Amino acid sequence: MSIERVRAHLKAFGLEDRIHTFSVSSATVELAAKAVGCEPGRIIKTLSFSDGQGGCILVLAAGDARIDNGKFKAAFGIKARMLSPEQVQAFTGYGVGGVCPFGMGDGVRVCADQSIRRYDVVYPAAGTSSSMVRLSVEELELASGCREWVDVCKGYGGMT
């Protein structure tokens, strides 16, 4: 069901044919990179945080990046507090392992971290734990409804 929601959303951008499904799990960065056959950094993590006002912030980050709490607080003015799996499902409509930034409604703010700009092609989830979407960074920005680019990560591409 979730993959059909993603397909319908991507159709509006002419990108519905970019979805890939696998017979194996792509629920973690490592599993997704293996399934796709790419380096872990190209896998886009969709990280879900409380916005401190009853809403949700989704941060799109490279698979090899980690949230830097100080940068997060500087960017959003609040402490980074990840949502529980139940809250993620409630806000996004997707289960952990398949969370993606497509088709978000009110109360969800989508931001992209600078860690993904170093790639031409990236792979976010497609709503299930065994699917991905092959997109350019520009297509990801457009299809996700990304409101802004942020610098809230560390530890990627050799950075500390």
KELOLUM-177839 format. One record per residue: x, y, z of N, C-alpha, C in turn. Coordinates in steps of 0.001 Angstrom, whole numbers, plus 500000, padded with zeros to 6 digits. Each point is the difference from the previous one (the first is absolute). Layout:
<koldrens>
<koldren n_u="X" n_v="Y" n_w="Z" ca_u="X" ca_v="Y" ca_w="Z" c_u="X" c_v="Y" c_w="Z"/>
...
</koldrens>
This chain:
<koldrens>
<koldren n_u="500817" n_v="498802" n_w="500000" ca_u="499183" ca_v="501198" ca_w="500000" c_u="500855" c_v="501255" c_w="500000"/>
<koldren n_u="501024" n_v="500031" n_w="500846" ca_u="500851" ca_v="501192" ca_w="500086" c_u="500732" c_v="500273" c_w="498701"/>
<koldren n_u="500436" n_v="498940" n_w="499313" ca_u="500719" ca_v="500202" ca_w="498742" c_u="499067" c_v="500594" c_w="498943"/>
<koldren n_u="498716" n_v="499651" n_w="500060" ca_u="499039" ca_v="500578" ca_w="499056" c_u="499797" c_v="501489" c_w="500278"/>
<koldren n_u="500044" n_v="500375" n_w="501253" ca_u="499913" ca_v="501425" ca_w="500360" c_u="501200" c_v="500758" c_w="499437"/>
<koldren n_u="501193" n_v="499407" n_w="500115" ca_u="501212" ca_v="500618" ca_w="499452" c_u="499900" c_v="500076" c_w="498482"/>
<koldren n_u="499568" n_v="498918" n_w="499371" ca_u="499874" ca_v="499975" ca_w="498539" c_u="499052" c_v="501103" c_w="499518"/>
<koldren n_u="498862" n_v="500141" n_w="500666" ca_u="499038" ca_v="501039" ca_w="499631" c_u="500598" c_v="501391" c_w="500171"/>
<koldren n_u="500735" n_v="500203" n_w="501094" ca_u="500625" ca_v="501299" ca_w="500230" c_u="501045" c_v="500299" c_w="498921"/>
<koldren n_u="500861" n_v="499027" n_w="499715" ca_u="501066" ca_v="500208" ca_w="499017" c_u="499470" c_v="500162" c_w="498585"/>
<koldren n_u="498823" n_v="499449" n_w="499721" ca_u="499402" ca_v="500119" ca_w="498666" c_u="499785" c_v="501465" c_w="499622"/>
<koldren n_u="499675" n_v="500825" n_w="500971" ca_u="499795" ca_v="501431" ca_w="499745" c_u="501268" c_v="500676" c_w="499483"/>
<koldren n_u="501154" n_v="499370" n_w="500238" ca_u="501286" ca_v="500545" ca_w="499573" c_u="500604" c_v="499196" c_w="498851"/>
<koldren n_u="499257" n_v="499015" n_w="499499" ca_u="500496" ca_v="499138" ca_w="498930" c_u="501122" c_v="499083" c_w="500461"/>
<koldren n_u="500014" n_v="499647" n_w="501282" ca_u="501093" ca_v="499209" ca_w="500576" c_u="499553" c_v="498629" c_w="500505"/>
<koldren n_u="498768" n_v="499616" n_w="499750" ca_u="499486" ca_v="498750" ca_w="500559" c_u="500743" c_v="498758" c_w="499497"/>
<koldren n_u="500646" n_v="500098" n_w="498844" ca_u="500742" ca_v="498852" ca_w="499463" c_u="501374" c_v="499828" c_w="500642"/>
<koldren n_u="500366" n_v="500845" n_w="500939" ca_u="501308" ca_v="499937" ca_w="500670" c_u="499995" c_v="499107" c_w="501234"/>
<koldren n_u="498847" n_v="499460" n_w="500376" ca_u="499905" ca_v="499151" ca_w="501184" c_u="500571" c_v="498619" c_w="499693"/>
<koldren n_u="500821" n_v="499513" n_w="500912" ca_u="500561" ca_v="498652" ca_w="499906" c_u="499554" c_v="499219" c_w="501227"/>
<koldren n_u="499526" n_v="498776" n_w="499783" ca_u="499646" ca_v="499130" ca_w="501112" c_u="500988" c_v="498845" c_w="500037"/>
<koldren n_u="500216" n_v="499482" n_w="501184" ca_u="500993" ca_v="498946" ca_w="500203" c_u="499376" c_v="498807" c_w="500700"/>
<koldren n_u="500600" n_v="498845" n_w="499801" ca_u="499557" ca_v="498792" ca_w="500693" c_u="500666" c_v="499896" c_w="501370"/>
<koldren n_u="500897" n_v="500948" n_w="500279" ca_u="500690" ca_v="500059" ca_w="501284" c_u="499667" c_v="501324" c_w="500680"/>
<koldren n_u="500280" n_v="500097" n_w="501277" ca_u="499719" ca_v="501220" ca_w="500749" c_u="500943" c_v="501136" c_w="499604"/>
<koldren n_u="499447" n_v="501189" n_w="499969" ca_u="500796" ca_v="501218" ca_w="499808" c_u="499723" c_v="500952" c_w="501171"/>
<koldren n_u="499681" n_v="499433" n_w="501153" ca_u="499545" ca_v="500768" ca_w="501163" c_u="501098" c_v="500780" c_w="500706"/>
<koldren n_u="501260" n_v="499618" n_w="499818" ca_u="501115" ca_v="500742" ca_w="500601" c_u="500896" c_v="500520" c_w="498895"/>
<koldren n_u="500863" n_v="500939" n_w="500322" ca_u="500930" ca_v="500535" ca_w="499003" c_u="500837" c_v="498881" c_w="499395"/>
<koldren n_u="500533" n_v="499128" n_w="500845" ca_u="500868" ca_v="498929" ca_w="499515" c_u="499245" c_v="499050" c_w="499080"/>
<koldren n_u="498800" n_v="499586" n_w="500400" ca_u="499201" ca_v="499101" ca_w="499171" c_u="499585" c_v="500666" c_w="498692"/>
<koldren n_u="499625" n_v="501272" n_w="500072" ca_u="499586" ca_v="500730" ca_w="498800" c_u="501162" c_v="500161" c_w="499019"/>
<koldren n_u="501183" n_v="500339" n_w="500513" ca_u="501173" ca_v="500158" ca_w="499129" c_u="500335" c_v="498682" c_w="499306"/>
<koldren n_u="499880" n_v="498919" n_w="500724" ca_u="500264" ca_v="498679" ca_w="499419" c_u="498949" c_v="499665" c_w="498938"/>
<koldren n_u="498731" n_v="500262" n_w="500304" ca_u="498920" ca_v="499707" ca_w="499051" c_u="500133" c_v="500810" c_w="498715"/>
<koldren n_u="500349" n_v="501284" n_w="500146" ca_u="500129" ca_v="500894" ca_w="498850" c_u="501332" c_v="499789" c_w="499280"/>
<koldren n_u="501041" n_v="499665" n_w="500772" ca_u="501333" ca_v="499863" ca_w="499426" c_u="500727" c_v="501332" c_w="499927"/>
<koldren n_u="499906" n_v="500762" n_w="501093" ca_u="500648" ca_v="501310" ca_w="500036" c_u="500684" c_v="500196" c_w="501352"/>
<koldren n_u="500733" n_v="501094" n_w="500112" ca_u="500626" ca_v="500335" ca_w="501274" c_u="498930" c_v="500497" c_w="500983"/>
<koldren n_u="500207" n_v="499760" n_w="501299" ca_u="498992" ca_v="500377" ca_w="501003" c_u="499607" c_v="501479" c_w="499987"/>
<koldren n_u="500899" n_v="500898" n_w="499673" ca_u="499676" ca_v="501418" ca_w="500005" c_u="498889" c_v="500384" c_w="499041"/>
<koldren n_u="499819" n_v="499228" n_w="498934" ca_u="498950" ca_v="500299" ca_w="499014" c_u="498598" c_v="499611" c_w="500476"/>
<koldren n_u="499929" n_v="499219" n_w="501063" ca_u="498701" ca_v="499638" ca_w="500560" c_u="499522" c_v="501183" c_w="500842"/>
<koldren n_u="498810" n_v="500478" n_w="499721" ca_u="499467" ca_v="501149" ca_w="500733" c_u="499206" c_v="499531" c_w="501208"/>
<koldren n_u="500452" n_v="500417" n_w="501168" ca_u="499259" ca_v="499740" ca_w="501234" c_u="498976" c_v="501123" c_w="500170"/>
<koldren n_u="498797" n_v="499621" n_w="500361" ca_u="498974" ca_v="500982" ca_w="500334" c_u="499819" c_v="499924" c_w="501512"/>
<koldren n_u="500614" n_v="500947" n_w="500693" ca_u="500028" ca_v="500019" ca_w="501464" c_u="498868" c_v="500873" c_w="500528"/>
<koldren n_u="499276" n_v="499489" n_w="500964" ca_u="498789" ca_v="500667" ca_w="500498" c_u="500212" c_v="500558" c_w="501398"/>
<koldren n_u="499769" n_v="501311" n_w="500153" ca_u="500196" ca_v="500691" ca_w="501271" c_u="498763" c_v="500798" c_w="500378"/>
<koldren n_u="499818" n_v="500208" n_w="501296" ca_u="498961" ca_v="500894" ca_w="500485" c_u="500399" c_v="501435" c_w="499679"/>
<koldren n_u="499034" n_v="500820" n_w="499611" ca_u="500302" ca_v="501411" ca_w="499761" c_u="499770" c_v="500844" c_w="501254"/>
<koldren n_u="499640" n_v="499337" n_w="501103" ca_u="499792" ca_v="500700" ca_w="501261" c_u="498668" c_v="500706" c_w="500105"/>
<koldren n_u="499181" n_v="499934" n_w="498940" ca_u="498704" ca_v="500682" ca_w="500001" c_u="498880" c_v="499077" c_w="499542"/>
<koldren n_u="500227" n_v="498700" n_w="500128" ca_u="498967" ca_v="499047" ca_w="499605" c_u="500094" c_v="499520" c_w="498569"/>
<koldren n_u="501051" n_v="500410" n_w="499307" ca_u="500195" ca_v="499577" ca_w="498624" c_u="501266" c_v="499170" c_w="499855"/>
<koldren n_u="500395" n_v="499799" n_w="498763" ca_u="501112" ca_v="499114" ca_w="499683" c_u="500955" c_v="500676" c_w="499018"/>
<koldren n_u="501281" n_v="499800" n_w="500224" ca_u="501033" ca_v="500430" ca_w="499050" c_u="500607" c_v="498732" c_w="499414"/>
<koldren n_u="499970" n_v="499867" n_w="498681" ca_u="500705" ca_v="498913" ca_w="499332" c_u="501297" c_v="500563" c_w="499446"/>
<koldren n_u="501105" n_v="499368" n_w="500371" ca_u="501303" ca_v="500402" ca_w="499482" c_u="500474" c_v="498907" c_w="499051"/>
<koldren n_u="500214" n_v="500366" n_w="498750" ca_u="500555" ca_v="499082" ca_w="499011" c_u="501513" c_v="500107" c_w="500104"/>
<koldren n_u="500662" n_v="498878" n_w="500247" ca_u="501450" ca_v="500006" ca_w="500205" c_u="500636" c_v="498830" c_w="499269"/>
<koldren n_u="501268" n_v="500160" n_w="499639" ca_u="500752" ca_v="498919" ca_w="499374" c_u="500111" c_v="498835" c_w="500973"/>
<koldren n_u="500050" n_v="498805" n_w="499462" ca_u="500048" ca_v="498798" ca_w="500817" c_u="501188" c_v="499895" c_w="500915"/>
<koldren n_u="501093" n_v="500685" n_w="499669" ca_u="501201" ca_v="499938" ca_w="500843" c_u="500117" c_v="501174" c_w="500957"/>
<koldren n_u="498953" n_v="500821" n_w="500077" ca_u="500016" ca_v="501189" ca_w="500871" c_u="499281" c_v="499707" c_w="501317"/>
<koldren n_u="500382" n_v="500754" n_w="501021" ca_u="499351" ca_v="499926" ca_w="501310" c_u="499573" c_v="501406" c_w="500405"/>
<koldren n_u="498927" n_v="500076" n_w="500759" ca_u="499532" ca_v="501299" ca_w="500491" c_u="501011" c_v="500554" c_w="500992"/>
<koldren n_u="500330" n_v="501263" n_w="499853" ca_u="500840" ca_v="500737" ca_w="500935" c_u="499036" c_v="500828" c_w="500857"/>
<koldren n_u="499900" n_v="499669" n_w="501277" ca_u="499019" ca_v="500661" ca_w="500870" c_u="500166" c_v="501507" c_w="500070"/>
<koldren n_u="501240" n_v="500480" n_w="500032" ca_u="500241" ca_v="501446" ca_w="500045" c_u="499531" c_v="500695" c_w="498731"/>
<koldren n_u="500295" n_v="499403" n_w="498854" ca_u="499561" ca_v="500573" ca_w="498721" c_u="498472" c_v="499977" c_w="499893"/>
<koldren n_u="499395" n_v="498907" n_w="500479" ca_u="498541" ca_v="499886" ca_w="499955" c_u="499370" c_v="501133" c_w="500809"/>
<koldren n_u="500500" n_v="500200" n_w="501203" ca_u="499447" ca_v="501055" ca_w="500853" c_u="500199" c_v="501381" c_w="499360"/>
<koldren n_u="501163" n_v="500213" n_w="499381" ca_u="500259" ca_v="501281" ca_w="499336" c_u="499050" c_v="500215" c_w="498818"/>
<koldren n_u="499702" n_v="498948" n_w="499267" ca_u="499139" ca_v="500111" ca_w="498817" c_u="498526" c_v="500151" c_w="500345"/>
<koldren n_u="499538" n_v="499246" n_w="501006" ca_u="498570" ca_v="499961" ca_w="500292" c_u="499598" c_v="500662" c_w="501317"/>
<koldren n_u="500971" n_v="500356" n_w="500827" ca_u="499703" ca_v="500669" ca_w="501258" c_u="499452" c_v="499077" c_w="501078"/>
<koldren n_u="500104" n_v="498700" n_w="499801" ca_u="499524" ca_v="499018" ca_w="500971" c_u="500974" c_v="498831" c_w="500050"/>
<koldren n_u="499911" n_v="499237" n_w="501077" ca_u="500812" ca_v="498800" ca_w="500140" c_u="499465" c_v="498917" c_w="499062"/>
<koldren n_u="500899" n_v="499226" n_w="499411" ca_u="499609" ca_v="498909" ca_w="499111" c_u="499340" c_v="498886" c_w="500812"/>
<koldren n_u="498712" n_v="499779" n_w="499779" ca_u="499261" ca_v="498932" ca_w="500676" c_u="499325" c_v="499147" c_w="498924"/>
<koldren n_u="500564" n_v="498811" n_w="499802" ca_u="499429" ca_v="499094" ca_w="499001" c_u="498630" c_v="499512" c_w="500461"/>
<koldren n_u="499127" n_v="499775" n_w="499039" ca_u="498663" ca_v="499500" ca_w="500284" c_u="500033" c_v="498491" c_w="500234"/>
<koldren n_u="499047" n_v="499505" n_w="500750" ca_u="499845" ca_v="498556" ca_w="500191" c_u="499478" c_v="499400" c_w="498689"/>
<koldren n_u="500150" n_v="498687" n_w="499814" ca_u="499449" ca_v="499368" ca_w="498794" c_u="498502" c_v="500271" c_w="499818"/>
<koldren n_u="499246" n_v="500039" n_w="501090" ca_u="498568" ca_v="500273" ca_w="499915" c_u="499736" c_v="501440" c_w="499532"/>
<koldren n_u="500788" n_v="500942" n_w="500516" ca_u="499855" ca_v="501395" ca_w="499576" c_u="500393" c_v="500174" c_w="498536"/>
<koldren n_u="501061" n_v="499318" n_w="499584" ca_u="500434" ca_v="500059" ca_w="498593" c_u="498860" c_v="499536" c_w="499100"/>
<koldren n_u="499417" n_v="498870" n_w="500338" ca_u="498876" ca_v="499454" ca_w="499223" c_u="498835" c_v="500987" c_w="499961"/>
<koldren n_u="499689" n_v="500599" n_w="501141" ca_u="498881" ca_v="500941" ca_w="500077" c_u="500234" c_v="501241" c_w="499138"/>
<koldren n_u="501203" n_v="500549" n_w="500029" ca_u="500290" ca_v="501212" ca_w="499231" c_u="500189" c_v="499737" c_w="498517"/>
<koldren n_u="500705" n_v="498927" n_w="499652" ca_u="500384" ca_v="499776" ca_w="498603" c_u="499117" c_v="499003" c_w="499263"/>
<koldren n_u="499391" n_v="499086" n_w="500748" ca_u="499242" ca_v="498941" ca_w="499361" c_u="500860" c_v="498830" c_w="499563"/>
<koldren n_u="501279" n_v="500056" n_w="500300" ca_u="500931" ca_v="498933" ca_w="499629" c_u="500606" c_v="499385" c_w="501259"/>
<koldren n_u="500279" n_v="498700" n_w="499911" ca_u="500644" ca_v="499306" ca_w="501097" c_u="501503" c_v="500154" c_w="499951"/>
<koldren n_u="500655" n_v="499880" n_w="501153" ca_u="501451" ca_v="500082" ca_w="500078" c_u="500590" c_v="498961" c_w="499055"/>
<koldren n_u="501003" n_v="500389" n_w="499240" ca_u="500604" ca_v="499130" ca_w="498991" c_u="499522" c_v="500349" c_w="498598"/>
<koldren n_u="498876" n_v="500694" n_w="499924" ca_u="499460" ca_v="500416" ca_w="498711" c_u="499637" c_v="501471" c_w="499966"/>
<koldren n_u="500366" n_v="500730" n_w="501056" ca_u="499642" ca_v="501421" ca_w="500086" c_u="500672" c_v="500763" c_w="498869"/>
<koldren n_u="499201" n_v="500798" n_w="499333" ca_u="500499" ca_v="500819" ca_w="498903" c_u="499307" c_v="501361" c_w="500053"/>
<koldren n_u="500498" n_v="500970" n_w="499251" ca_u="499458" ca_v="501358" ca_w="500095" c_u="498891" c_v="500321" c_w="499002"/>
<koldren n_u="499379" n_v="498969" n_w="499417" ca_u="499041" ca_v="500247" ca_w="498927" c_u="498562" c_v="499987" c_w="500490"/>
<koldren n_u="499250" n_v="501025" n_w="499590" ca_u="498590" ca_v="500067" ca_w="500338" c_u="499713" c_v="500442" c_w="501417"/>
<koldren n_u="500851" n_v="500827" n_w="500548" ca_u="499804" ca_v="500478" ca_w="501377" c_u="498906" c_v="501054" c_w="500051"/>
<koldren n_u="499290" n_v="500006" n_w="501105" ca_u="498921" ca_v="500961" ca_w="500189" c_u="500398" c_v="501107" c_w="500957"/>
<koldren n_u="498995" n_v="500688" n_w="500498" ca_u="500215" ca_v="501080" ca_w="500957" c_u="500665" c_v="499445" c_w="501255"/>
<koldren n_u="500790" n_v="500812" n_w="500635" ca_u="500663" ca_v="499605" ca_w="501238" c_u="501329" c_v="499314" c_w="499785"/>
<koldren n_u="500401" n_v="499819" n_w="498717" ca_u="501284" ca_v="499365" ca_w="499698" c_u="500842" c_v="500959" c_w="499158"/>
<koldren n_u="501141" n_v="500360" n_w="500525" ca_u="500951" ca_v="500908" ca_w="499336" c_u="501151" c_v="499155" c_w="499457"/>
<koldren n_u="500229" n_v="500028" n_w="498695" ca_u="501058" ca_v="499209" ca_w="499379" c_u="501196" c_v="500901" c_w="499704"/>
<koldren n_u="501164" n_v="499590" n_w="500526" ca_u="501253" ca_v="500721" ca_w="499777" c_u="501042" c_v="499006" c_w="499485"/>
<koldren n_u="500944" n_v="500481" n_w="499224" ca_u="501067" ca_v="499135" ca_w="499485" c_u="501335" c_v="500474" c_w="500549"/>
<koldren n_u="500798" n_v="499059" n_w="500472" ca_u="501319" ca_v="500327" ca_w="500533" c_u="501023" c_v="500105" c_w="498874"/>
<koldren n_u="500983" n_v="500864" n_w="500221" ca_u="501068" ca_v="500224" ca_w="499031" c_u="500771" c_v="498719" c_w="499652"/>
<koldren n_u="499946" n_v="498997" n_w="500854" ca_u="500757" ca_v="498766" ca_w="499783" c_u="499629" c_v="499299" c_w="498700"/>
<koldren n_u="498810" n_v="500267" n_w="499454" ca_u="499608" ca_v="499317" ca_w="498762" c_u="500397" c_v="500746" c_w="498737"/>
<koldren n_u="500411" n_v="501241" n_w="500121" ca_u="500336" ca_v="500809" ca_w="498815" c_u="501220" c_v="499484" c_w="499231"/>
<koldren n_u="500795" n_v="499151" n_w="500595" ca_u="501211" ca_v="499518" ca_w="499328" c_u="499706" c_v="498911" c_w="498974"/>
<koldren n_u="498748" n_v="499568" n_w="499909" ca_u="499622" ca_v="498930" ca_w="499078" c_u="499154" c_v="500515" c_w="498849"/>
<koldren n_u="500068" n_v="499285" n_w="498892" ca_u="499115" ca_v="500301" ca_w="498880" c_u="498725" c_v="499165" c_w="500094"/>
<koldren n_u="500139" n_v="498737" n_w="500399" ca_u="498870" ca_v="499084" ca_w="500119" c_u="499926" c_v="499486" c_w="501437"/>
<koldren n_u="498783" n_v="499969" n_w="500544" ca_u="499777" ca_v="499521" ca_w="501373" c_u="498788" c_v="499076" c_w="500024"/>
<koldren n_u="499853" n_v="499279" n_w="501129" ca_u="498944" ca_v="499000" ca_w="500139" c_u="499255" c_v="500134" c_w="501327"/>
<koldren n_u="498886" n_v="500728" n_w="500023" ca_u="499154" ca_v="499982" ca_w="501200" c_u="499074" c_v="498780" c_w="499953"/>
<koldren n_u="499432" n_v="499658" n_w="501140" ca_u="499028" ca_v="498911" ca_w="500069" c_u="498761" c_v="500375" c_w="499192"/>
<koldren n_u="499217" n_v="498966" n_w="499686" ca_u="498769" ca_v="500215" ca_w="499230" c_u="498774" c_v="499514" c_w="500753"/>
<koldren n_u="500019" n_v="500141" n_w="501321" ca_u="498825" ca_v="499704" ca_w="500793" c_u="499941" c_v="498623" c_w="500621"/>
<koldren n_u="500923" n_v="499096" n_w="499618" ca_u="500040" ca_v="498671" ca_w="500598" c_u="501448" c_v="499662" c_w="500349"/>
<koldren n_u="500174" n_v="498916" n_w="500728" ca_u="501346" ca_v="499591" ca_w="500403" c_u="500698" c_v="499149" c_w="498940"/>
<koldren n_u="499465" n_v="499995" n_w="498786" ca_u="500659" ca_v="499293" ca_w="498906" c_u="499842" c_v="500756" c_w="498682"/>
<koldren n_u="500032" n_v="501332" n_w="500079" ca_u="499880" ca_v="500817" ca_w="498791" c_u="500799" c_v="501295" c_w="500142"/>
<koldren n_u="500468" n_v="500490" n_w="498863" ca_u="500773" ca_v="501245" ca_w="499944" c_u="499590" c_v="500749" c_w="498731"/>
<koldren n_u="500370" n_v="501282" n_w="499933" ca_u="499758" ca_v="500812" ca_w="498812" c_u="501345" c_v="500561" c_w="499547"/>
<koldren n_u="500327" n_v="499867" n_w="498730" ca_u="501241" ca_v="500553" ca_w="499445" c_u="499692" c_v="501401" c_w="499476"/>
<koldren n_u="500613" n_v="501019" n_w="500630" ca_u="499739" ca_v="501391" ca_w="499644" c_u="501290" c_v="500801" c_w="499963"/>
<koldren n_u="499992" n_v="501065" n_w="499212" ca_u="501071" ca_v="500991" ca_w="500120" c_u="499705" c_v="500807" c_w="501255"/>
<koldren n_u="500993" n_v="500711" n_w="500499" ca_u="499778" ca_v="500834" ca_w="501186" c_u="498937" c_v="501057" c_w="499704"/>
<koldren n_u="500010" n_v="500547" n_w="498798" ca_u="499008" ca_v="501010" ca_w="499619" c_u="498598" c_v="499406" c_w="499976"/>
<koldren n_u="499876" n_v="498770" n_w="499485" ca_u="498696" ca_v="499343" ca_w="499978" c_u="499522" c_v="499696" c_w="501415"/>
<koldren n_u="500920" n_v="499589" n_w="500867" ca_u="499647" ca_v="499749" ca_w="501401" c_u="499485" c_v="501276" c_w="500648"/>
<koldren n_u="500694" n_v="501087" n_w="499783" ca_u="499585" ca_v="501282" ca_w="500582" c_u="498595" c_v="500367" c_w="499528"/>
<koldren n_u="499746" n_v="499869" n_w="498731" ca_u="498703" ca_v="500357" ca_w="499437" c_u="498893" c_v="499066" c_w="500491"/>
<koldren n_u="500213" n_v="498697" n_w="499860" ca_u="498950" ca_v="499028" ca_w="500330" c_u="499711" c_v="499908" c_w="501497"/>
<koldren n_u="500990" n_v="500332" n_w="500826" ca_u="499795" ca_v="499916" ca_w="501453" c_u="499316" c_v="501230" c_w="500576"/>
<koldren n_u="499927" n_v="501054" n_w="499220" ca_u="499448" ca_v="501242" ca_w="500541" c_u="500940" c_v="500639" c_w="501001"/>
<koldren n_u="501287" n_v="499737" n_w="499837" ca_u="501026" ca_v="500526" ca_w="500902" c_u="499865" c_v="501518" c_w="500114"/>
<koldren n_u="499875" n_v="500484" n_w="501226" ca_u="499841" ca_v="501439" ca_w="500233" c_u="501325" c_v="500735" c_w="500105"/>
<koldren n_u="501028" n_v="499263" n_w="500438" ca_u="501289" ca_v="500679" ca_w="500195" c_u="501134" c_v="498999" c_w="500113"/>
<koldren n_u="501195" n_v="500490" n_w="499711" ca_u="501229" ca_v="499230" ca_w="500196" c_u="500592" c_v="500423" c_w="501333"/>
<koldren n_u="500457" n_v="499010" n_w="500774" ca_u="500568" ca_v="500255" ca_w="501314" c_u="501358" c_v="499312" c_w="500111"/>
<koldren n_u="500744" n_v="500380" n_w="501012" ca_u="501294" ca_v="499367" ca_w="500300" c_u="499917" c_v="499504" c_w="501435"/>
<koldren n_u="499491" n_v="498757" n_w="500165" ca_u="499779" ca_v="499460" ca_w="501345" c_u="500685" c_v="498651" c_w="500221"/>
<koldren n_u="500868" n_v="499606" n_w="499069" ca_u="500634" ca_v="498684" ca_w="500101" c_u="501506" c_v="500084" c_w="500113"/>
<koldren n_u="500582" n_v="498870" n_w="500395" ca_u="501453" ca_v="499849" ca_w="500119" c_u="500352" c_v="498575" c_w="499604"/>
<koldren n_u="501307" n_v="499754" n_w="499874" ca_u="500487" ca_v="498641" ca_w="499810" c_u="499834" c_v="499421" c_w="498622"/>
<koldren n_u="499770" n_v="500805" n_w="498996" ca_u="499814" ca_v="499467" ca_w="498650" c_u="501165" c_v="500403" c_w="499101"/>
<koldren n_u="500247" n_v="499154" n_w="499018" ca_u="501045" ca_v="500304" ca_w="499030" c_u="501343" c_v="500317" c_w="500625"/>
<koldren n_u="500298" n_v="499363" n_w="501122" ca_u="501264" ca_v="500259" ca_w="500679" c_u="499963" c_v="501165" c_w="500973"/>
<koldren n_u="498864" n_v="500699" n_w="500085" ca_u="499873" ca_v="501132" ca_w="500937" c_u="499736" c_v="499461" c_w="501412"/>
<koldren n_u="500421" n_v="500749" n_w="500996" ca_u="499739" ca_v="499596" ca_w="501380" c_u="498961" c_v="500890" c_w="500633"/>
</koldrens>
